[in-house]
């Protein structure tokens, strides 16, 4: 099978992938980006981005990613909207497969990101960005003096609920069981917060909403009591999903070192993985910050790490 060879292949897009592409392209490495079938990553399902420096009046997530993409292409990056289905990092040059096509590369930057775990109900997707969110840090500002719900029972849910009280007038934590799995210190902090209340044994069945003047808006939730199996409807302006994230690392299992949740491990202060010449940036290696600006920052780091590593191979 004939292979197409590149100096740098970037697997994934989003702020990390595009920033890595901008930097490697400007270093005359002509990177090839495999953007996958959801180009731009999680920001493609984000409406307003108001916390990224340089966009004073905010910007739509998909529009922001299109600007990133155009900037990378302007400097000579190449982009293909396909998923990488298989990799072989056991020898150099590294080999990747995209469906039936084969590519080789001197170095690889992995920016496949992570996806928020959802409830798997159609209405949550319909209202994602219109009341439904998976990131309180990103979107809490839009819910000033409003009533919001948080789904979850772990430390992340406690943290999101407490953070939301800085903006929302009322935060209701929904949990499908009668006790949390979060650490005691996080639970104590939550129970002491006067703006937070808890609905135990509660499961979201449907996100309710309306469309006014062509704009969608969440108006409430349909809830099922997991003990009595009775249904009820509650009013609310926002729903925050805090049931975890899943890194997109399936094709790297058994190849790249990862933690128990599947996040890629990188060497402290760098983007280097356990295999020389393979670098990881963005949410695929970050279970803590998960912000567009931090992803872009590590994308820059990965590009510089890759450039310097490639230089060292030819010195």
N, C-alpha and C positions, 0 to 999 in steps of 0.2 A: 504493500500500500504506500502510495506517495504521501509524504508528510510536508506540510508547509512550516518552514522554520522562522521563528521570531526571536529577537533578543529578549523581549519582555512580554509575557502574557499576563493580563489582569483578569482574574476570574471573579466576576461580580461588578456591580456598578455602585450607585449611591454616592454620597459625599466622599467616602474613602476611596472608592475605585476611580472616580473621576479626578480627584485631587492627585492620586498616584499617577494617573494618566497625564495630567498637565505637567507634572514635574519630570516624569520620564521622557515625555515628548520634547520638552524644552532641553533635555540633556541629549537630544538626537538619538534616542533609543527606539523611536517609532513603535510604541507599545500597541498591542492588539488587545482590545477589551471585549470580553464575552459578557454582555449585559444581562443575559438570561431573558426570560419571558415577562418579567416585571421590572423593566428598566427603571433605574432610579431608586430601587429598594423601597423601604417603608415610607419615604417621603412622597411617593406617588399616591399614597392614600391619606396624605395629610393636607388639609385645606390651607389654613393660614400659618406661615412660619414667621414669627415676629421676634425671635430671639437670636437670629443669626446676624452677626456683625456685618454692617455694610448695606443692609436692607432696612433703611430707616422706617419706612411705612409698611413693612411686612411684605411677604410675597407668598404666592401659592406654592405648595410643595412641588407639584409637577413642573411648574414654570421655572422654579429654582434649579431643578435637576436638568432641565433643557438648556439653561444658561451654562451650567457646569459642563454639560456634554459638548456644546458648541465651542467652548473655550478649549477643551481638550483636543477636539478635532482640528481647530484652527492651528494648533502647534504640531499637527502631524500624527496624532493618535488615530487608530482605526477602530471601528466599532462594529460588532456583529450581535444581532438580537437572537442569540441561541443559548441553550443551556449546555454546560459541560457535563457529560454523563459519566465519564470515567477518567482516572488519572494513573500514571505510573511515574513515581518519583524515585524509583530504586536506582536509576542510573541517569547520567547526563549525556545528551540533553534530555530534559524532562519531556514526557509525552502526555498529551491530553487528547481525549476523544470528544467530539461534538457530534452526537448522533453517529453517522457513519464516517465522518471526516476525522482525520488525524492531524494533529499539530505537534510540533516540538518547540521547545524554548530553552534558552540559556538560564533564565530565571523566571520565577512565578510570584505574583503578588495575589494573595487570596483576600477578597473583600466581599464574600458572599453574604455577610450580614446575619441578622437574626430576625425571626418573626415573632410577634406577640402571639401568645396562645389565646385563641378566641373561644367563644361559647358554642360555636358551630350552629348558629341560628341565622337564617337569611336576613332578618331585619337588622342585625348588628352591622352587617356589611353595608346595607342600604343607608344606614345613618352614621357610618364611620366618617368622622370629620364634620358631622352635623349634629353633634351632641354626644356621640360615642367616641371614646378615645382610649388609647392604651398607654398614654404617657402624661401623667399629671404635671411633671416638670415643664413639658412642652405647652400644655393647653389649659392649665388651671386659670391663667389670667383671663380667659374668655368667660369665666363663670363667676364673675364678681357678684356677690349678693344673691346668688341663686342656690337652688337645691340640687345636689348631685348625689349619685350613688356610686359606691365602689364595690366590685365583686372580688372576693378573695379571702384568704384566711392566714396567709403567711406574713413574714416580715415586710415584704414589698407592699402588701395591701395596707398594713398598719402605717407604713411610711407615707404611702400615697394619700391615705385618708387624712392624716395629720397635716400634710403639706397643703391639701386642698382647703383646709379650714382658714388658711391665710387669705383666701379669696371668697369662697362660697359661704353663704349664711348658714347652711345646714348640710352636713355630710352623713349619709346613711350607709353603713357597711352591711352588705348582704353576704351571708355565708350559708352554705347548704347543709352544714352540720351544726351541732350545739356547742362546739368549742373550737378555738383557734389552734393552729399548729405553730403560730408565731412564737418567738422567744418571749419570756415573761416580761422582760424590760420593755419590749415594744408594745405588749398588751397593756401594761400598766400605764404607759404614756398615752395610749389611745383612750382607755377608760377614764382618764383624768381630764380629757379634753371635752369641755362642755358643749362644743358644737357637733360632736360625733354621737350618733346612736347606732345600735346594732339590730338588724333583723336576722334572727337565727333561723335555721332550717328553711332557708329561702333560696329559691332558684329562679333565675330570669328565664322566662319562656319566650318573651317577645318584647322588642323595643317598639313603643308606640310613637307616632309622630304625625305631622301634617305638612302640607306644602302650601305656602302662602306666597303669592307673587312669584311663583317659579322657584322658590327657595325652600328646601327641606329643613325641618326642625324637629328634634325629638321633644315629645311632650310628656312621656311617662313610660311605665313598664308594666308588663303583665308578669305577675309573680306566682310561683307555685310553692305551697308549703310542702316540704319533703316528708313531713310526718302525717299530716291530715290529707294530703293530696288535693287540698282546696286551692282554688285560684282567686287572685285578687288583682286589682289594678291600682297603681299608685302614680301620682303626678311627680314630675321631675324634669329638670333641664339638661342633666348630663349623666352619662354612665361611663365610669372608668374601669377598665378591665385590668386587674392586677393578679392574674393567675399564672404569671410566668412568661418567659421568652424561651424560644427554642432556636439555637444557632443552626444555620444551614451548613452543616458539616458532614452530612451523611456520606458523601463520596470520599471523604478523607479519613474515615474510621480505619484504624489499624495502620495508618500511614503517617499521619501527623499527630503529635502528642496533644491531648485535650484533657480538660478536667472532667469531673463526673457528670456535668451537665452538657458536655459536648463543645464547650468553648475552646478554641485553639489556644495553646500555651505559647507565649513568646518570652524571650529572654529579657530580663529586667532592663528597662531603659532603651529597648530597641523593639523592632518588629520581627526579629529573627525567630523562626520556628526551630524544631529539632533537626531539620534537614537543611544543610547549607544551600543557599540559593533560593529557598522558599521563604517568603515573608507573608505576614498576616496583618491586616489593618481593619479598623472599624469595629462594628458590633460583633463580628464573628470571633473577635478576641477580647471583647469588652462586655462583661456582664454587669458592670457597675454604673458607668456614666450614661452610655447609650444616647448620646446627643449628636446632632449633625456636625456641630463644630468640633467635637472631640474626634469624631470619625474622620473628618477632613484633616485634622492635625496628624493623626496616625497614618493617613494616606500619604501625606507629605513625608513622614518619617520612613515609610516603607519604600518610597521612590528613591530617597537618598541612600537608604541601606542597600537597595538593589544596585543602584548606580556604582556605589563604592565597592560593593562585592564583585561586580562584573569587572571593574577596573583592576581589582586585585588578582583576578584570574588571568589577566593578560600582561601583568607586570613582570 
